[in-house]
Amino acid sequence: MTAARKGAVPASKALAPYRELIDDWDALLEALGRREPTTLRVNRLRTTVAETRAALEAEGFEVEALSHQPWFLRVVSGPRNVSDTFGHWAGWFYIQQASTGIAADLLGARPGERILDLCAAPGGKTLHLAETMEGRGTVVAGEVNEGRIRALLGNIYRLGTPNVMVVSGDGREFPEGATFDRVMVDVPCSAQGTARKKGGALPPRSRGFMHKIVRAQEALLRRAIDLTRPGGVVLYVTCTFGPEENEAVVSRVLADAPVEVEPIELPIPHARGVTRWGEESFDPRMTGAVRIYPHHLDSGGLFLCRLRKRGEGESVGWSPVPEVYPGDDPDPPAADEVATTVGLLGDHYGVSAEAFEGLGWMRRGSNLWLHGVEEWPLEVWESGGHWRVVTLGLRAVDLSGDGPPRPTNDLLQWLDRRVTRNRLDLSAERWRGLLDGRLTEVPGVDRGHRALGLDLPGGAHLVGWGFVRDGRLKDHIPRGRRKWLRNVVDEV
């Protein structure tokens, strides 16, 4: 177990007030005393469980599938952290607690729907939702914290998920005017369910903190309901055990909001929501919620309550995504730049235009964005609010400068084996030299841009781009990812 943070108290002491609620106190304490297994969710938009498993086993890892979540793998043993593998670096999988993987399935997102994740960062549930939708439809990911937005964007780009639109803003003031088919509201909380990640200890909770957090949770849930179409679904999620953050919050909302509890049934160990704690009573419908404790799945803790908004109706306020971001100069025509880009990718890199079927392009500033967002609500959102659109899909092409359009590292990595020309697949040894800042000799290679791959036992995979000048190669991997990639190639 990792060391507990200063000022933290043992989880057994912090959770003692809730002992009467927990179905097996001794099993909980035993789980809290063990290191939590590492589990990962395979990115089914990029690869398969079988391929990911084979790649990890080739690197010396022993993994096993989870019976209740076949797209998850548990790491049984391995030569190093699974985060220092090429598969993780390249977005083949997302390291995620098995318990949190339940949330996206319970929301029930379907291809083509309009989904909102109101508190999205760092993106595990957001990306899981996008995957369950098979990359079709729109996932709007809202987040207020700028640092967490950067983490969210990094994960979206790494996993290559094109149908996510990121919006910066406080979820309690999320813009109205458009309604969603389903809303995930994974609220900030005291995070008691993550005690195993914190060395089996939890920070103390002051009265001021609790007063502030439960007010925020209730406000977020109410906003989520407002943003859901009649007949749509809201999933309220926390990673904590205290009823004051769970059943109490939902009960207050049930008293006057136009929603009903939709009972959750799970084929895995779990406990039901509670209707009483001490002297306090909660709405009897809270038995339809579920509590997942660390000993249930040998994972983290979670509370989930699914609500159905009364009535029936379609989502409103949605319109086609334009070719040019609103307010940007429409000249030159974005369609011409897209045609030039697709032509370049075909002529220079051998990428068939079929690779982009079903996807759209939008120019914003000096970039072209590739996206799978079928519609967006921007036209009905009032301007001047404390919100802004951060990204739409993947930043794919840099249009700045006097030269031809330049595909980004993220686009080339997403295209991977669809790039058949002007690619240089290098050994791990040669990559070490590049990443250490040494120019690599590539005699006989003409001057110009090249897609750069890494040779692996199962074949080469692209990691980005570089430039050849006078027979020497220099890579253009972003500084923020260089150290991580260096760790990866050291293990190849």
C-alpha positions as CSV (number, residue, x, y, z in Angstrom):
1,M,0.0,0.0,0.0
2,T,1.2,3.5,-0.6
3,A,1.8,5.8,2.3
4,A,-1.1,7.7,3.7
5,R,-1.1,11.5,3.3
6,K,-0.4,13.7,6.2
7,G,-3.4,14.3,8.4
8,A,-5.3,11.3,7.1
9,V,-7.0,8.8,9.4
10,P,-7.3,5.0,8.9
11,A,-10.2,4.2,6.6
12,S,-11.6,1.8,9.3
13,K,-11.9,4.7,11.7
14,A,-13.3,7.1,9.1
15,L,-15.9,4.6,7.9
16,A,-16.9,3.4,11.4
17,P,-20.0,5.7,11.5
18,Y,-21.4,3.7,8.5
19,R,-20.7,0.3,9.9
20,E,-24.4,-0.6,10.3
21,L,-24.9,0.1,6.5
22,I,-22.1,-2.2,5.2
23,D,-23.2,-5.7,4.4
24,D,-19.9,-7.4,5.6
25,W,-17.7,-5.1,7.8
26,D,-14.9,-7.7,8.2
27,A,-14.7,-8.3,4.4
28,L,-14.5,-4.5,3.9
29,L,-11.7,-4.2,6.4
30,E,-9.8,-7.1,4.8
31,A,-10.2,-5.5,1.3
32,L,-9.0,-2.1,2.6
33,G,-5.9,-3.8,3.9
34,R,-4.9,-5.2,0.5
35,R,-3.4,-3.4,-2.5
36,E,-6.1,-2.9,-5.1
37,P,-5.5,-4.9,-8.3
38,T,-4.8,-2.9,-11.4
39,T,-7.6,-3.3,-14.0
40,L,-7.9,-1.8,-17.5
41,R,-10.6,-1.2,-20.0
42,V,-9.8,-2.1,-23.5
43,N,-10.5,0.7,-26.0
44,R,-12.8,-1.2,-28.4
45,L,-12.7,1.7,-30.9
46,R,-9.0,1.0,-31.5
47,T,-8.4,-2.7,-30.8
48,T,-9.9,-5.9,-29.3
49,V,-9.6,-7.6,-25.9
50,A,-7.8,-10.5,-27.6
51,E,-5.2,-8.3,-29.3
52,T,-4.6,-6.3,-26.1
53,R,-4.2,-9.4,-24.0
54,A,-1.8,-11.0,-26.5
55,A,0.3,-7.8,-26.6
56,L,0.5,-7.6,-22.8
57,E,1.3,-11.3,-22.5
58,A,4.1,-11.0,-25.1
59,E,5.6,-8.4,-22.7
60,G,5.5,-10.8,-19.8
61,F,2.2,-9.7,-18.1
62,E,-0.3,-12.2,-16.8
63,V,-3.8,-10.9,-17.2
64,E,-7.3,-12.3,-16.8
65,A,-10.7,-11.2,-18.1
66,L,-13.4,-10.1,-15.6
67,S,-16.4,-12.4,-15.9
68,H,-18.9,-9.6,-15.4
69,Q,-17.0,-7.1,-17.6
70,P,-15.4,-9.0,-20.5
71,W,-13.8,-5.9,-22.0
72,F,-11.9,-5.4,-18.7
73,L,-8.6,-7.1,-17.9
74,R,-7.1,-7.6,-14.4
75,V,-3.3,-7.5,-14.2
76,V,-2.3,-10.6,-12.2
77,S,1.4,-10.0,-12.4
78,G,3.9,-8.3,-14.7
79,P,7.5,-7.1,-15.0
80,R,6.6,-3.5,-14.4
81,N,3.7,-1.1,-14.2
82,V,1.3,-1.7,-17.0
83,S,1.2,2.1,-17.5
84,D,4.7,1.8,-18.9
85,T,3.7,-0.3,-21.9
86,F,3.3,0.8,-25.5
87,G,-0.4,-0.2,-25.5
88,H,-1.2,2.2,-22.7
89,W,0.9,5.0,-24.3
90,A,-0.9,4.4,-27.6
91,G,-4.4,4.4,-26.2
92,W,-5.2,0.7,-26.6
93,F,-6.6,0.7,-23.1
94,Y,-7.5,2.9,-20.1
95,I,-6.5,2.0,-16.6
96,Q,-9.8,2.1,-14.7
97,Q,-11.3,0.6,-11.5
98,A,-13.6,-2.3,-12.2
99,S,-16.3,-0.7,-10.1
100,T,-16.4,2.5,-12.1
101,G,-16.7,0.5,-15.3
102,I,-20.3,-0.3,-14.3
103,A,-21.5,3.3,-14.7
104,A,-21.4,3.7,-18.4
105,D,-23.4,0.5,-19.0
106,L,-26.0,1.5,-16.5
107,L,-26.5,4.9,-18.2
108,G,-27.3,2.8,-21.3
109,A,-26.0,5.1,-24.0
110,R,-26.7,4.0,-27.6
111,P,-25.2,4.8,-31.0
112,G,-26.5,8.1,-32.3
113,E,-27.7,9.5,-29.0
114,R,-26.9,12.8,-27.4
115,I,-25.2,12.3,-24.1
116,L,-23.9,14.7,-21.4
117,D,-21.2,13.8,-18.8
118,L,-21.6,16.8,-16.5
119,C,-18.4,16.3,-14.4
120,A,-16.2,14.5,-16.9
121,A,-12.5,14.7,-16.1
122,P,-10.3,12.8,-16.2
123,G,-12.5,11.0,-18.7
124,G,-12.7,7.3,-17.8
125,K,-16.5,7.3,-17.9
126,T,-16.7,9.8,-20.8
127,L,-14.6,7.7,-23.0
128,H,-16.4,4.5,-21.9
129,L,-19.6,6.1,-23.0
130,A,-18.2,7.1,-26.4
131,E,-17.0,3.5,-26.9
132,T,-20.4,2.0,-26.0
133,M,-21.9,4.3,-28.7
134,E,-19.4,2.8,-31.2
135,G,-18.1,6.3,-31.9
136,R,-21.5,7.4,-33.3
137,G,-23.5,10.2,-31.7
138,T,-22.4,13.0,-29.4
139,V,-20.9,13.0,-26.0
140,V,-20.6,16.4,-24.4
141,A,-18.0,16.4,-21.6
142,G,-18.3,19.2,-19.1
143,E,-15.6,20.1,-16.6
144,V,-14.9,23.2,-14.6
145,N,-11.3,22.6,-13.5
146,E,-8.7,23.7,-16.1
147,G,-6.1,21.3,-14.8
148,R,-8.5,18.4,-15.0
149,I,-9.5,19.5,-18.5
150,R,-6.0,19.1,-19.7
151,A,-6.0,15.5,-18.3
152,L,-9.3,14.9,-20.0
153,L,-8.0,16.2,-23.4
154,G,-4.9,14.0,-23.1
155,N,-7.0,10.9,-22.6
156,I,-9.3,11.8,-25.5
157,Y,-6.4,12.3,-27.9
158,R,-4.5,9.3,-26.6
159,L,-7.5,6.9,-27.1
160,G,-8.4,8.6,-30.3
161,T,-12.1,9.1,-29.5
162,P,-13.6,11.5,-32.1
163,N,-17.2,11.8,-30.9
164,V,-16.5,13.8,-27.7
165,M,-17.0,17.6,-27.4
166,V,-15.4,19.2,-24.4
167,V,-16.9,22.2,-22.7
168,S,-15.4,24.2,-19.9
169,G,-17.7,25.4,-17.2
170,D,-19.4,24.8,-13.9
171,G,-21.9,22.0,-14.2
172,R,-24.3,23.9,-11.9
173,E,-24.5,26.6,-14.5
174,F,-24.2,24.5,-17.6
175,P,-25.9,26.2,-20.6
176,E,-29.5,25.5,-21.2
177,G,-31.5,25.4,-24.4
178,A,-30.6,21.9,-25.5
179,T,-31.7,18.6,-23.9
180,F,-29.9,15.3,-23.8
181,D,-31.1,11.7,-24.1
182,R,-29.0,10.7,-21.1
183,V,-26.9,12.5,-18.5
184,M,-24.1,11.2,-16.3
185,V,-23.6,13.2,-13.1
186,D,-20.6,11.8,-11.4
187,V,-20.4,14.5,-8.7
188,P,-17.4,15.6,-6.6
189,C,-17.5,13.8,-3.2
190,S,-15.5,12.8,-0.2
191,A,-14.2,9.8,-2.2
192,Q,-14.3,7.3,0.6
193,G,-14.5,4.5,-2.0
194,T,-10.9,5.4,-3.2
195,A,-9.3,4.7,0.2
196,R,-7.3,1.8,-1.2
197,K,-5.6,4.2,-3.6
198,K,-4.7,6.4,-0.7
199,G,-2.8,3.9,1.4
200,G,-6.0,2.7,3.3
201,A,-6.5,6.1,4.8
202,L,-8.8,9.1,4.3
203,P,-8.5,12.8,5.0
204,P,-10.7,14.2,7.7
205,R,-14.0,15.9,6.6
206,S,-14.9,19.2,8.2
207,R,-18.4,20.4,8.6
208,G,-17.7,23.2,6.2
209,F,-16.5,20.8,3.6
210,M,-19.6,18.5,4.0
211,H,-22.0,21.5,3.9
212,K,-20.4,22.7,0.7
213,I,-20.1,19.4,-1.1
214,V,-23.7,18.2,-0.5
215,R,-25.0,21.6,-1.8
216,A,-22.9,21.2,-4.9
217,Q,-24.1,17.6,-5.4
218,E,-27.7,18.5,-5.2
219,A,-27.3,21.5,-7.5
220,L,-25.5,19.3,-10.1
221,L,-28.2,16.7,-9.9
222,R,-31.0,19.2,-10.4
223,R,-29.1,20.8,-13.3
224,A,-28.7,17.3,-14.9
225,I,-32.4,16.7,-14.7
226,D,-33.2,20.1,-16.2
227,L,-30.9,19.2,-19.2
228,T,-32.5,15.8,-19.8
229,R,-35.4,15.3,-22.3
230,P,-38.7,13.9,-21.0
231,G,-38.3,10.2,-20.9
232,G,-34.5,10.5,-20.7
233,V,-32.2,9.0,-18.1
234,V,-30.0,10.5,-15.4
235,L,-27.4,8.5,-13.5
236,Y,-26.2,9.9,-10.2
237,V,-22.8,8.6,-9.2
238,T,-20.5,9.0,-6.3
239,C,-17.4,7.1,-5.1
240,T,-18.3,7.5,-1.4
241,F,-20.4,5.7,1.2
242,G,-21.9,8.3,3.4
243,P,-25.7,8.6,3.0
244,E,-25.5,12.3,3.4
245,E,-23.9,12.4,0.0
246,N,-26.0,9.7,-1.6
247,E,-29.5,8.8,-0.5
248,A,-30.0,12.1,1.3
249,V,-29.2,14.1,-1.8
250,V,-31.3,12.1,-4.1
251,S,-34.2,12.0,-1.6
252,R,-34.4,15.8,-1.5
253,V,-34.4,16.0,-5.3
254,L,-37.1,13.3,-5.5
255,A,-39.4,15.4,-3.3
256,D,-40.0,17.9,-6.1
257,A,-38.2,17.0,-9.3
258,P,-40.1,15.3,-12.3
259,V,-38.2,12.0,-12.0
260,E,-38.7,8.5,-10.8
261,V,-36.1,6.0,-9.5
262,E,-35.5,3.3,-12.1
263,P,-34.3,0.3,-10.0
264,I,-30.9,-1.1,-10.8
265,E,-30.3,-4.8,-11.1
266,L,-26.7,-6.1,-11.4
267,P,-25.4,-9.6,-11.9
268,I,-22.5,-8.9,-9.5
269,P,-22.2,-8.6,-5.7
270,H,-23.7,-5.4,-4.4
271,A,-25.8,-3.9,-1.7
272,R,-29.0,-1.9,-2.0
273,G,-29.5,1.7,-1.3
274,V,-30.6,2.5,2.3
275,T,-33.8,4.1,3.6
276,R,-32.6,4.8,7.1
277,W,-29.4,5.9,8.8
278,G,-29.4,6.7,12.5
279,E,-32.4,8.9,13.1
280,E,-32.7,10.0,9.5
281,S,-35.1,8.4,7.0
282,F,-34.8,8.6,3.2
283,D,-37.2,8.1,0.3
284,P,-38.3,4.4,0.3
285,R,-37.5,4.3,-3.5
286,M,-33.8,4.5,-2.6
287,T,-33.8,0.7,-2.4
288,G,-33.6,0.9,-6.2
289,A,-30.1,2.4,-5.9
290,V,-27.0,0.3,-5.4
291,R,-23.9,0.4,-3.3
292,I,-20.7,-1.3,-4.4
293,Y,-18.1,-1.8,-1.6
294,P,-14.4,-2.6,-2.2
295,H,-14.9,-6.2,-1.2
296,H,-17.6,-6.8,-3.8
297,L,-15.4,-6.6,-6.8
298,D,-12.0,-6.3,-5.2
299,S,-12.1,-2.7,-6.5
300,G,-13.2,0.7,-5.3
301,G,-16.5,1.8,-3.8
302,L,-19.4,3.3,-5.7
303,F,-23.0,4.6,-5.2
304,L,-25.3,4.6,-8.2
305,C,-28.9,5.8,-8.6
306,R,-30.7,5.8,-12.0
307,L,-33.5,8.2,-12.6
308,R,-36.0,8.4,-15.4
309,K,-37.5,11.8,-16.3
310,R,-41.3,11.8,-16.5
311,G,-43.0,12.1,-19.8
312,E,-41.9,11.4,-23.4
313,G,-40.2,13.7,-25.9
314,E,-37.3,14.2,-28.2
315,S,-34.1,16.0,-27.5
316,V,-34.3,19.7,-28.7
317,G,-31.8,22.4,-29.6
318,W,-29.5,20.4,-31.8
319,S,-28.1,21.4,-35.2
320,P,-25.5,20.2,-37.7
321,V,-21.9,21.0,-36.9
322,P,-20.6,23.7,-39.3
323,E,-17.5,23.4,-41.4
324,V,-16.1,26.6,-39.8
325,Y,-16.3,27.3,-36.0
326,P,-18.8,30.1,-35.4
327,G,-17.1,33.5,-35.5
328,D,-14.1,32.4,-37.5
329,D,-13.3,33.7,-40.9
330,P,-15.0,31.5,-43.5
331,D,-12.4,32.3,-46.1
332,P,-10.8,30.2,-47.5
333,P,-13.6,27.7,-47.7
334,A,-13.1,24.9,-45.2
335,A,-14.2,22.4,-47.8
336,D,-11.2,23.3,-50.0
337,E,-8.8,22.8,-47.0
338,V,-10.4,19.4,-46.2
339,A,-10.1,18.3,-49.8
340,T,-6.4,19.4,-49.8
341,T,-5.8,17.6,-46.6
342,V,-7.5,14.3,-47.6
343,G,-5.6,14.5,-50.9
344,L,-2.3,15.0,-49.1
345,L,-3.0,12.1,-46.7
346,G,-3.7,9.9,-49.8
347,D,-0.8,11.0,-52.0
348,H,1.9,11.3,-49.3
349,Y,0.9,8.8,-46.7
350,G,-1.2,6.3,-48.8
351,V,-4.3,6.8,-46.6
352,S,-7.6,5.9,-48.3
353,A,-10.4,8.4,-48.1
354,E,-12.5,5.6,-46.7
355,A,-10.6,6.0,-43.4
356,F,-12.7,9.2,-42.8
357,E,-16.1,7.8,-43.8
358,G,-18.8,8.9,-41.3
359,L,-16.6,11.6,-39.8
360,G,-16.7,15.3,-40.2
361,W,-14.1,18.1,-40.4
362,M,-14.3,21.6,-38.8
363,R,-11.8,24.4,-39.1
364,R,-11.1,26.4,-36.0
365,G,-8.3,28.9,-35.9
366,S,-5.3,27.4,-37.6
367,N,-6.4,23.8,-37.2
368,L,-8.7,21.3,-38.8
369,W,-10.5,19.1,-36.3
370,L,-11.7,15.5,-37.2
371,H,-14.8,14.5,-35.4
372,G,-17.6,12.0,-35.2
373,V,-20.1,14.5,-33.6
374,E,-23.2,14.3,-35.6
375,E,-24.9,17.4,-34.1
376,W,-24.1,20.0,-31.5
377,P,-26.1,22.4,-29.3
378,L,-24.0,25.5,-29.8
379,E,-26.6,27.5,-31.7
380,V,-29.0,27.5,-28.8
381,W,-26.6,28.1,-26.0
382,E,-26.6,31.7,-24.8
383,S,-23.4,33.6,-25.3
384,G,-21.7,35.4,-22.5
385,G,-22.1,32.6,-19.9
386,H,-19.2,31.2,-18.0
387,W,-18.6,28.4,-20.4
388,R,-16.6,27.8,-23.6
389,V,-16.1,25.0,-26.1
390,V,-12.6,23.6,-25.7
391,T,-12.4,20.9,-28.4
392,L,-14.5,18.9,-30.8
393,G,-13.0,15.5,-31.6
394,L,-9.3,15.3,-32.5
395,R,-7.0,18.2,-33.5
396,A,-6.0,16.5,-36.7
397,V,-4.2,19.0,-39.0
398,D,-2.1,22.1,-38.5
399,L,-2.8,24.7,-41.2
400,S,-0.4,27.4,-40.0
401,G,2.6,28.3,-42.0
402,D,3.2,28.6,-45.7
403,G,3.7,24.9,-46.4
404,P,1.2,22.2,-46.9
405,P,-1.2,21.0,-44.1
406,R,0.7,19.1,-41.4
407,P,-1.1,16.0,-39.9
408,T,-0.7,16.0,-36.1
409,N,0.9,13.2,-34.1
410,D,-2.6,12.3,-32.8
411,L,-4.0,11.9,-36.2
412,L,-1.1,9.8,-37.5
413,Q,-1.3,7.6,-34.4
414,W,-5.1,7.2,-34.9
415,L,-4.5,6.2,-38.6
416,D,-1.7,3.8,-37.6
417,R,-1.5,1.0,-40.1
418,R,-3.6,2.8,-42.6
419,V,-0.5,4.9,-43.3
420,T,1.3,2.9,-46.0
421,R,3.7,5.4,-47.6
422,N,6.5,7.7,-46.3
423,R,6.7,6.0,-42.9
424,L,9.8,5.0,-41.1
425,D,9.4,2.2,-38.6
426,L,12.3,2.3,-36.2
427,S,13.7,0.0,-33.6
428,A,13.5,0.8,-29.9
429,E,17.3,1.5,-29.9
430,R,17.0,4.1,-32.6
431,W,14.0,5.6,-30.8
432,R,16.1,6.0,-27.7
433,G,18.6,8.1,-29.7
434,L,15.8,10.2,-31.1
435,L,14.2,10.8,-27.8
436,D,17.6,11.7,-26.3
437,G,17.9,14.5,-28.9
438,R,20.3,12.8,-31.2
439,L,19.7,13.1,-35.0
440,T,19.3,9.7,-36.6
441,E,20.9,8.9,-39.9
442,V,18.4,7.8,-42.5
443,P,20.6,7.6,-45.7
444,G,18.7,7.5,-49.0
445,V,15.5,9.0,-47.5
446,D,14.3,12.1,-49.3
447,R,13.8,15.4,-47.5
448,G,10.3,15.9,-46.0
449,H,7.7,14.8,-43.5
450,R,7.6,11.2,-42.4
451,A,5.3,9.1,-40.3
452,L,7.3,7.5,-37.5
453,G,6.5,4.0,-36.1
454,L,8.0,1.8,-33.4
455,D,8.9,-1.8,-34.3
456,L,7.2,-4.2,-31.8
457,P,7.1,-8.0,-31.7
458,G,3.6,-7.9,-33.2
459,G,4.4,-5.4,-35.9
460,A,5.1,-1.7,-36.1
461,H,2.7,1.0,-34.9
462,L,2.8,4.8,-35.5
463,V,3.7,7.2,-32.7
464,G,3.8,10.5,-34.6
465,W,5.8,12.4,-37.2
466,G,9.2,13.6,-38.0
467,F,11.2,15.5,-40.6
468,V,14.1,14.4,-42.7
469,R,16.7,16.9,-43.8
470,D,20.1,16.0,-45.4
471,G,19.6,12.3,-44.6
472,R,19.0,12.9,-40.9
473,L,15.7,12.5,-39.0
474,K,14.3,14.6,-36.2
475,D,11.1,13.6,-34.4
476,H,8.3,16.0,-33.4
477,I,6.8,14.1,-30.5
478,P,5.4,16.7,-28.0
479,R,7.5,17.4,-25.0
480,G,4.8,16.3,-22.6
481,R,4.8,12.8,-24.0
482,R,8.5,12.3,-24.7
483,K,9.5,11.2,-21.2
484,W,6.6,8.7,-21.1
485,L,7.5,7.3,-24.5
486,R,11.2,7.1,-23.5
487,N,10.1,4.9,-20.5
488,V,8.1,2.7,-22.9
489,V,10.9,2.1,-25.4
490,D,13.3,1.3,-22.6
491,E,11.2,-1.7,-21.9
492,V,10.8,-2.9,-25.6
